[in-house]
Amino acid sequence: MSAQRCAGQVLEVVPSVMRIVRKQMRSRRGEGLSVPQFRALWVIDHNRSACLSDVAEHIGSSLPSTSRMVAALVDSALVRRKTDSCDRRQCCLELTPRGEAVLKIAWGHTHLVFAQRLAGLSGAQRSIVVQAMDLLRSVFVKDV
C-alpha cells in the first residue's frame, strides 16, 4: 500500500473517531466546561510540567485565549499555577484534586463507550488496532 493511500485512510477515519470522543466528553463534562477546556485538563494531566504555551499548542489556540481559558480553570479550582523550581519566571500548571476527578469521570465514560464499540471485534482484530495505534503514535506523537 502506498503512503498516499495510507494517509487517505487515516485522514478519513480519524475525524469520525474524534467526533465520538468529543460527543462522549461533552456528555460527561459537567462543571459547564467546554471541550477545549477538557483538552487543556488532559494535556496538563499528561504533562506534569505543562506551561501555558504547551496547552495553547495542544488545543491550537493563541496564548491570550489560552491564558483566559486557564484563568477560568484556575477560578473553578480545577487547575493551579505553580512557579517552576528552575525558572521562577516560568509558571507550571497542574490539576487540583477536583480537576483530576472531573477529568477522570469524563475520560472513564469515554473509555467505556470505546471499549463497548471495540468489543464487537475479535481479539485478533483488537490486537491489530493496538498495533496500528502504536505505529501512529511513533509517527505523530512527539515526546512531551
N, C-alpha and C positions, 0 to 999 in steps of 0.2 A: 504494500500500500504506500502511496506517495505521501510525502509530508503535507502537501496541499490538501489531499483528501482527508487525512487525519485531522488537520486543523479545522476543516469544514465540519467534521463530525463533532469535535469538541465545541466549536462555536454554536452549533445547532442545539446541543444538549444542555450546556451549562446554563443558559438563560432560563430554561424550564426548571432546572433544579433550584436555581436561586429564587425563582418566583415562589416555589413551595417553601423554601427556607424563610423568605420574608413573610409569607402568609402565616406560617406557623408561629414565628417570633412575634408578629403583630398580635396574634390571637391570645398570647400569654404575656404580653409585655407589662400589663398593669401599670401602675405608677404614672400613667399618661405619657410614657416615653415614646419617642419616635424610633424608627428603625435605625437611622444614623446614630442615635444615642446608644442603642443596643450594640451596634457595631463598635462604637467607642468603648463601651464597657468590655466587650470581648477582647479588643486589642490591648487594653490596659491590663486585663487579667492574664493574657498570654505573653505579655512583655513587661516583666517586673520593673524595668527601668524606663517605661514609656514616658515620653515627654509630649508636649503639645504637638510638635511637628510630626511625631510618629503617628499620632491619632489622625491629624489632618491628612497625611499621606494615605493612610489606610482607608479613610472614608471618602477621599477625593474632594476635600473641601479646603477653602482658604484658611490661613492661620487666624484671621479675625473672626470668621464664622465658627471655627472650631473652638476658639477661645470662649466665645459666648456660650456655645453648647456645653463645654466643660464646666464653665461657671455655673450653669443651671444644674449640672450633675452634682457639683460641689454643694450648691444651695439645697439640693434634695437629699444630701447626706449619703449619696451613692458612691462618690469619689472624694478623695482627699489629695491635696497637694502636699508634697514634702520636698524640702531642699535637698539637692544632690549632695552627698557627703564629699564628693571630689571637686565639685564646682558649685559654689554657693549661688552663682548667678543662674544656674540651671534648676528647673523645677521638675520633679518626677511626679507621676500620677499613680495612685493605687486605689483599688476598690476598698470601700468600707465593708464591714460585715453585711450591712444591709444591701449594698451593691452586689456583693457576691451572691446573696440569697436571691435577689431579683434575676440576676443572670442565670443562676442555676435552675430556677423554675422554668424560664423560657427555653433554655438550652435543653433541659431534660425532656420537656414536652416535644420539642422539635426532633430530638434524638429518637424518642419513642415512635413518632409518626414515620420517620425514615426507616426504622427497624421493621415496622409493620409492613411498609411497602416492599422492603427488600426480602421479607420472609417468603414471598412468593417465588423467589429464585432458589435454585438448588444450592447446596453447599459449594459445589464446584464453581457455579456462576458467581456466587458471592466472593469466592477467592479471586476470581478474575477481576471483579470490581475493585477489590482491595489492592491488587497488583497494579491496576490501572491508576488508582489514586496515588499509590506510591510513586509511579512513574511521573504523573503530572506534578506531584509535589517536588520531585527532584528537578523538574524543568522550570516551574513557575514560582515556587515559594522560596523567597530569599531568607537567609538566616537573619534573625532579629536579635 
